[in-house]
Amino acid sequence: MVDYHAANQSYQYGPSSGGNGAGGGGGMGDYMAQEDDWDRDLLLDPAWEKQQRKTFTAWCNSHLRKAGTQIENIDEDFRDGLKLMLLLEVISGERLPKPERGKMRVHKINNVNKALDFIASKGVKLVSIGAEEIVDGNAKMTLGMIWTIILRFAIQDISVEETSAKEGLLLWCQRKTAPYKNVNVQNFHISWKDGLAFNALIHRHRPELIEYDKLRKDDPVTNLNNAFEVAEKYLDIPKMLDAEDIVGTLRPDEKAIMTYVSCFYHAFSGAQKAETAANRICKVLAVNQENEHLMEDYERLASDLLEWIRRTIPWLEDRVPQKTIQEMQQKLEDFRDYRRVHKPPKVQEKCQLEINFNTLQTKLRLSNRPAFMPSEGRMVSDINNGWQHLEQAEKGYEEWLLNEIRRLERLDHLAEKFRQKASIHEAWTDGKEAMLKHRDYETATLSDIKALIRKHEAFESDLAAHQDRVEQIAAIAQELNELDYYDSHNVNTRCQKICDQWDALGSLTHSRREALE
């Protein structure tokens, strides 16, 4: 048996317990207080079980018919737990866990346990009522369970002038029947035996249905049958009691009377509330649906925005430089396109996301609903942190792009300067080696030799003047290497060729001077 015991005992139903009440405490209140010894002895009377069986069966069927089904035998038809779960769904308007459709005992026990768990979840502490007893068809345990359901869903929420449940229902009956002669409602058993109280309730709300003045206190069976028939025909309250059983019992069963009377309360007192409740339910459903849409929109927008941030940050953190200004300028243009085209809609999405979140939380708070908790990693704080990271990366990326373009512009300027100086130098040295290697002095006269010497001295002066240019070319090449110029290899090759050629010119110049001398 599933243990439904609790320290603060609120209900106990079983062969050894009081059927018309139980220990106090919990949500059931004083209307479940222990009856006296005479009442407990009465529970052993089969009339008690007969009245409850008929009343509870009719009450269950009044709800099950809304789902297109009914029960015939209350202790047999709830054994597999299927109709019991269906009953709870109908009267609560909530969905229970999916039932097991197997025919084995374990499947039935599991289904009944789901029903009992649902009852317990509504603040009802079940004691000594276990799934095994229901599955085994224990009549008293089944009736006790149904009574618990009736108390919770049909009686507990009754409220009249700051009294609730049983006391509220009793006070309502007293207020409604007070003007009627021969009616004095003090309880839910003997006060109803003559049937006048039932007729008074109907007449108070629907006087056209009852000729109250023609009723006689000494004809209880007629009175009871009149009330039962009118209630069934005009008020859609099924017949839950037998007039003969009530009249023939020393003390009618309190649970059966309370169950039946509660139907009158809900039919009359709830008539106006029904429309209001229906409108309220529609409004609540609409609000809940709107809240669900807001939650779904938040989750979707948050997911899309965070995914965009995750994709964009690596792009902004990419600091691999391009080789040319054109390539870096394309990067800068892409970045400006991102700032101008791609980012503004995301800024709008982020603002809308925060508006939706705050609106949703306000709606939930006004509806006394728990605050909305987004999925892990999709909190507003997570989005703000991601956005902050994005903007930090964005700021650093722009600075890097501009610095890199300035560096490439400086490199391009240096490279152009290197090429110009190298070209000038190469143009100047063109043909100089052939001139220096020419042995024209071997056949020259003395005066020719002197002229050649003067010409060579002029060349040496010119060569010395070009020394600075060669050093400048080497310095520029060195700077291009230090600044990581992409074409450093060709620059170095050309510079090395110039330096080697310069050394060769120096050697050839020295050799020609010696030859001329």
C-alpha positions in Angstrom: 0.0 0.0 0.0 1.2 3.5 -0.8 1.8 5.4 2.5 -0.5 8.4 2.6 0.0 8.9 6.4 0.9 12.3 7.6 1.8 13.7 11.0 -1.1 16.1 10.9 -3.9 13.6 10.4 -6.9 15.1 8.5 -9.0 12.2 7.3 -9.3 8.5 8.1 -11.8 6.2 6.5 -12.0 2.5 7.1 -13.8 -0.3 9.0 -12.6 0.9 12.3 -12.9 4.7 11.8 -15.8 7.2 11.9 -17.5 7.4 8.6 -19.1 10.8 9.1 -15.9 12.5 10.3 -12.3 12.2 11.2 -9.5 13.7 13.1 -9.1 17.5 12.7 -6.3 19.5 11.1 -5.2 20.0 7.6 -7.3 21.7 5.0 -10.6 19.8 5.8 -11.3 21.8 9.0 -13.9 21.2 11.6 -16.5 19.7 9.3 -14.5 16.5 9.5 -14.6 16.4 13.3 -15.0 13.1 15.0 -18.7 12.1 15.5 -19.9 10.6 18.8 -20.0 6.9 19.7 -23.6 6.6 18.6 -22.7 7.8 15.1 -19.8 5.3 14.8 -22.2 2.5 15.8 -24.6 3.6 13.1 -21.9 3.1 10.5 -22.2 -0.6 10.9 -25.8 -0.4 9.7 -26.1 -1.5 6.0 -28.4 1.4 5.4 -25.4 3.7 5.7 -23.6 1.9 2.9 -26.7 1.7 0.7 -27.4 5.4 0.9 -23.7 6.4 0.3 -23.4 3.9 -2.6 -26.4 5.4 -4.4 -25.6 9.0 -3.7 -21.9 8.7 -4.5 -22.6 6.8 -7.7 -25.1 9.4 -8.9 -22.7 12.2 -8.0 -19.8 10.5 -9.9 -22.0 9.9 -12.9 -23.2 13.5 -12.9 -19.6 14.4 -13.7 -18.6 11.4 -15.8 -21.4 11.9 -18.2 -19.6 15.1 -19.3 -16.9 12.7 -20.6 -19.4 10.4 -22.2 -19.3 7.6 -19.7 -20.7 6.4 -16.3 -20.3 3.8 -13.6 -22.7 1.1 -12.5 -21.0 -0.4 -9.5 -18.9 2.1 -7.5 -16.6 -0.4 -5.9 -16.1 -2.4 -9.2 -15.8 0.3 -11.9 -13.0 2.2 -10.2 -10.8 -0.9 -9.7 -8.6 -0.3 -12.8 -8.2 3.4 -11.9 -9.2 4.6 -15.4 -12.6 6.0 -14.7 -11.3 7.3 -11.3 -8.6 9.3 -13.1 -11.1 10.5 -15.7 -13.5 11.6 -12.8 -10.7 13.6 -11.3 -9.8 15.2 -14.6 -13.4 16.2 -15.2 -14.0 17.7 -11.7 -10.6 19.4 -11.5 -10.2 20.5 -15.1 -6.6 19.4 -14.9 -4.7 16.7 -16.8 -3.5 13.7 -14.8 -0.5 11.6 -15.9 -1.2 9.2 -18.8 -2.9 6.0 -17.4 -1.5 2.6 -18.0 -3.8 0.5 -20.3 -2.6 -2.9 -19.2 -4.9 -5.4 -17.5 -2.5 -6.7 -14.9 -2.9 -5.9 -11.2 0.2 -3.8 -11.2 -1.2 -1.6 -14.0 -4.4 -1.0 -12.0 -2.5 -0.2 -8.8 -0.4 2.3 -10.7 -3.4 4.0 -12.1 -5.1 4.2 -8.7 -1.9 5.5 -7.2 -1.8 8.3 -9.8 -5.3 9.3 -8.8 -4.5 9.1 -5.1 -1.3 11.1 -5.7 -3.4 13.8 -7.5 -5.8 14.0 -4.5 -2.9 14.3 -2.1 -1.4 17.1 -4.3 -4.6 19.1 -3.6 -3.7 19.3 0.1 -5.8 16.2 1.2 -3.9 13.9 3.5 -5.2 10.4 2.9 -4.8 7.9 5.7 -5.5 4.2 5.5 -6.7 4.5 1.9 -4.4 2.6 -0.4 -4.4 1.6 -4.0 -4.6 -2.1 -3.2 -7.9 -1.7 -1.3 -9.5 0.1 -4.3 -8.2 -2.4 -6.8 -9.5 -5.2 -4.6 -13.0 -3.7 -4.6 -13.1 -2.8 -0.9 -16.4 -1.0 -0.7 -15.9 1.0 2.5 -12.4 2.2 1.3 -13.8 3.1 -2.1 -16.7 5.0 -0.6 -14.3 6.7 1.7 -12.1 7.8 -1.2 -15.1 9.2 -3.1 -16.2 11.0 0.0 -12.8 12.6 0.2 -13.0 13.7 -3.4 -16.5 15.1 -2.8 -15.3 17.0 0.2 -12.3 18.4 -1.6 -14.0 19.4 -4.9 -17.6 20.0 -4.0 -17.7 21.2 -0.4 -14.4 22.5 0.8 -14.5 25.6 -1.4 -18.0 26.6 -0.3 -17.8 30.0 1.5 -20.6 31.9 3.2 -20.1 34.8 5.5 -16.6 33.9 6.5 -17.5 30.3 7.1 -16.5 27.6 4.7 -16.9 23.9 3.8 -19.5 22.1 5.9 -20.2 25.1 8.1 -20.5 27.3 5.1 -22.9 24.9 3.4 -25.0 24.6 6.6 -25.2 28.4 7.0 -26.2 28.8 3.4 -29.0 26.3 3.9 -30.1 28.0 7.1 -30.2 31.4 5.4 -32.2 30.2 2.5 -34.7 28.2 4.5 -35.2 30.6 7.4 -38.5 32.1 6.1 -40.2 28.7 5.7 -42.4 27.2 8.4 -41.6 23.7 9.7 -38.0 24.0 8.4 -35.2 24.2 10.9 -31.9 23.1 9.4 -29.4 22.3 12.2 -27.5 19.4 10.6 -27.2 17.2 7.5 -29.2 14.2 8.7 -32.3 14.5 10.8 -33.2 18.1 9.7 -33.8 16.7 6.1 -35.9 13.6 6.9 -39.3 15.2 6.2 -38.2 16.6 2.8 -39.4 20.1 3.6 -35.9 21.6 3.6 -35.2 20.3 0.1 -38.5 21.8 -1.2 -37.8 25.1 0.6 -34.4 25.4 -1.1 -35.9 24.9 -4.5 -38.9 27.2 -3.8 -36.6 30.0 -2.5 -34.7 30.1 -5.8 -37.3 28.8 -8.3 -40.8 29.4 -6.7 -42.6 28.5 -9.9 -41.4 24.9 -9.5 -42.7 24.1 -6.0 -46.2 24.6 -4.4 -44.7 24.8 -1.0 -47.9 25.6 0.9 -49.5 22.3 -0.3 -46.7 20.2 1.3 -47.5 18.4 4.6 -44.8 17.7 7.3 -46.4 14.3 8.0 -45.9 13.1 4.4 -42.1 12.9 4.1 -42.0 10.4 1.3 -44.1 12.6 -1.0 -42.1 15.7 0.0 -38.8 14.0 -0.7 -39.9 12.5 -4.0 -41.3 15.9 -5.1 -38.0 17.6 -4.4 -35.9 14.9 -6.1 -38.1 14.8 -9.2 -38.2 18.6 -9.6 -34.4 18.9 -9.0 -33.8 16.2 -11.6 -36.2 17.5 -14.2 -35.6 21.3 -14.0 -32.3 21.8 -12.2 -30.2 19.0 -13.8 -29.5 17.6 -10.4 -29.6 13.8 -10.6 -31.6 11.8 -8.1 -29.0 10.7 -5.5 -31.3 9.6 -2.6 -34.2 7.3 -2.1 -37.1 8.8 -0.1 -37.9 5.4 1.5 -34.3 4.9 2.6 -34.2 8.3 4.3 -37.5 8.0 6.0 -36.8 4.4 7.0 -33.4 5.2 8.6 -33.2 6.4 12.2 -30.6 8.9 11.1 -29.9 9.5 7.4 -26.3 9.3 6.3 -24.7 12.7 6.7 -22.3 12.3 3.8 -25.1 11.4 1.4 -27.2 14.4 2.4 -24.2 16.8 2.3 -23.3 15.5 -1.2 -26.8 16.0 -2.5 -27.3 19.4 -0.8 -24.0 20.6 -2.2 -25.4 20.1 -5.7 -28.2 22.5 -4.8 -25.6 25.0 -3.6 -23.6 24.8 -6.8 -26.8 24.9 -8.9 -28.3 28.0 -7.2 -25.5 29.9 -5.6 -23.2 29.1 -8.5 -25.7 30.1 -11.2 -24.6 33.6 -11.4 -21.0 32.7 -10.6 -21.0 30.2 -13.4 -21.1 32.9 -16.0 -18.7 35.0 -14.2 -16.4 32.0 -13.7 -16.7 31.1 -17.3 -15.8 34.6 -18.4 -13.0 34.6 -15.8 -11.8 31.2 -17.1 -11.8 32.5 -20.6 -9.9 35.5 -19.6 -7.5 33.5 -17.6 -7.0 31.1 -20.5 -6.5 34.0 -22.8 -4.0 35.5 -20.4 -2.3 32.2 -20.0 -2.2 31.7 -23.7 -0.8 35.1 -24.2 1.8 34.4 -21.4 2.7 31.2 -23.1 3.2 33.1 -26.4 5.3 35.6 -24.6 7.4 32.8 -23.0 7.8 31.1 -26.4 8.7 34.4 -28.1 11.2 35.1 -25.4 12.9 31.7 -25.6 13.0 32.0 -29.4 14.3 35.5 -29.5 16.8 34.8 -26.8 18.1 31.7 -28.5 18.4 33.5 -31.9 20.1 36.5 -30.4 22.6 34.5 -28.3 23.4 32.3 -31.4 24.0 35.5 -33.4 26.3 36.8 -30.7 28.1 33.5 -30.5 28.7 33.6 -34.3 29.7 37.3 -34.4 32.2 37.5 -31.5 34.8 35.1 -33.1 34.6 37.2 -36.3 35.2 40.4 -34.3 38.0 38.8 -32.4 39.8 37.6 -35.5 43.0 39.6 -35.6 44.7 37.9 -38.5 46.0 40.8 -40.7 45.6 40.8 -44.5 48.6 41.4 -46.8 47.3 44.4 -48.6 45.5 47.6 -47.9 42.7 46.6 -50.3 42.0 43.5 -48.3 42.1 45.3 -45.0 39.8 48.1 -46.4 37.4 45.3 -47.5 37.4 44.1 -43.9 36.7 47.7 -42.7 33.9 47.9 -45.2 32.5 44.6 -44.0 32.7 45.9 -40.4 30.9 49.2 -41.3 28.3 47.1 -43.1 27.8 45.1 -39.9 27.4 48.3 -37.9 25.1 49.8 -40.4 23.0 46.8 -41.6 23.3 43.8 -39.4 23.6 45.1 -35.8 20.7 47.6 -35.7 18.0 44.9 -36.0 19.7 42.9 -33.2 19.7 46.0 -31.0 16.0 46.2 -31.6 15.6 42.5 -30.9 17.4 42.9 -27.6 15.2 45.8 -26.6 12.1 43.9 -27.5 13.4 40.9 -25.6 13.7 43.0 -22.4 10.3 44.6 -23.0 8.7 41.1 -23.4 10.4 39.8 -20.4 9.3 42.7 -18.1 5.8 42.6 -19.6 5.5 38.9 -19.0 6.8 39.1 -15.4 4.3 41.9 -14.7 1.4 39.9 -16.1 2.4 36.8 -14.1 2.7 38.9 -10.9 -0.7 40.4 -11.4 -2.1 37.0 -12.1 -0.5 35.6 -8.9 1.5 33.2 -11.1 5.1 32.2 -10.4 7.7 34.3 -12.1 9.0 33.2 -15.5 12.3 31.5 -15.4 14.0 31.2 -18.8 15.9 28.2 -19.9 19.4 27.9 -18.6 21.8 30.2 -20.3 19.0 32.4 -21.7 18.5 34.7 -18.7 18.4 38.5 -19.4 21.7 38.6 -17.5 23.2 36.0 -19.9 22.1 38.1 -22.9 23.5 41.3 -21.3 26.8 39.6 -20.6 27.0 38.3 -24.2 26.1 41.7 -25.5 28.8 43.4 -23.4 31.4 40.9 -24.7 30.2 41.6 -28.2 30.6 45.4 -27.9 34.1 45.0 -26.3 35.1 42.8 -29.2 33.5 45.3 -31.6 35.4 48.2 -30.1 38.7 46.4 -30.2 38.1 45.2 -33.7 37.6 48.7 -35.1 40.7 50.0 -33.4 42.7 47.1 -34.7 41.4 47.6 -38.3 42.3 51.3 -38.3 45.7 50.6 -36.8 46.3 47.8 -39.3 45.3 50.0 -42.2 47.6 52.8 -41.0 50.4 50.2 -40.6 49.8 48.9 -44.2 49.7 52.5 -45.5 53.0 53.2 -43.8 54.4 49.9 -45.2 53.1 50.7 -48.7 54.7 54.1 -48.5 58.0 52.6 -47.4 57.8 49.9 -50.0 57.2 52.5 -52.7 60.1 54.6 -51.4 62.3 51.4 -51.5 61.2 50.7 -55.0 61.9 54.3 -56.2 65.3 54.5 -54.6 66.2 50.9 -55.8 65.1 51.8 -59.3 67.1 55.0 -59.3 70.1 53.2 -58.0 69.8 50.3 -60.4 69.4 52.8 -63.3 72.6 54.5 -62.1 74.6 51.3 -61.8 73.4 50.0 -65.1 76.5 49.5 -67.3 78.9 50.6 -64.6 80.4 47.1 -64.2 81.2 46.8 -67.9 82.8 50.3 -67.8 85.0 49.4 -64.9 86.0 46.1 -66.5 87.0 47.8 -69.8 90.7 47.6 -70.4 90.9 50.7 -72.6 94.0 51.9 -70.8 96.2 49.2 -72.3 96.4 50.9 -75.7 96.1 54.5 -74.5 98.8 57.1 -74.7 100.0 58.9 -71.6 97.7 61.8 -72.1 94.8 59.4 -72.6 95.8 57.7 -69.4 95.7 61.0 -67.5 92.3 61.7 -69.0 91.0 58.3 -67.9 92.4 58.9 -64.4 90.5 62.2 -64.2 87.4 60.5 -65.4 87.8 57.6 -62.9 88.3 60.1 -60.1 85.0 61.7 -61.0 83.3 58.3 -61.0 84.8 57.6 -57.5 83.3 60.8 -56.3 79.9 59.9 -57.8 80.2 56.4 -56.2 80.9 57.8 -52.8 77.9 60.1 -53.2 75.7 57.0 -53.9 76.8 55.3 -50.7 74.1 57.1 -48.7 71.5 56.0 -51.2 72.5 52.3 -50.8 72.5 52.7 -47.0 69.0 54.2 -47.2 67.8 51.3 -49.4 69.2 48.8 -46.8 67.6 50.8 -43.9 64.2 50.8 -45.6 64.4 47.1 -46.3 65.3 46.5 -42.7 62.3 48.6 -41.5 60.0 46.7 -43.9 61.2 43.4 -42.3 60.6 44.7 -38.8 57.0 45.9 -39.8 56.3 42.4 -41.2 55.8 43.6 -44.8 54.1 40.8 -46.8 56.5 41.1 -49.7 59.6 41.2 -47.5 61.1 38.3 -49.4 61.3 40.2 -52.8 62.4 43.3 -51.0 65.2 41.4 -49.3 66.3 39.7 -52.5 66.4 43.0 -54.4 68.3 44.8 -51.5 70.8 41.9 -51.3 71.4 42.2 -55.0 71.9 45.9 -54.7 74.4 45.5 -51.8 76.3 42.7 -53.6 76.5 44.8 -56.7 77.6 47.7 -54.7 80.4 45.7 -53.2 81.4 44.5 -56.6 81.5 48.1 -57.9 83.7 49.0 -55.1 86.1 46.2 -55.8 86.1 46.9 -59.6 86.7 50.7 -58.9 89.7 49.9 -56.7 91.1 47.5 -59.3 90.8 50.0 -62.2 92.5 52.7 -60.2 95.4 50.5 -59.6 95.5 49.5 -63.2 95.3 53.1 -64.3 98.1 54.2 -61.9 
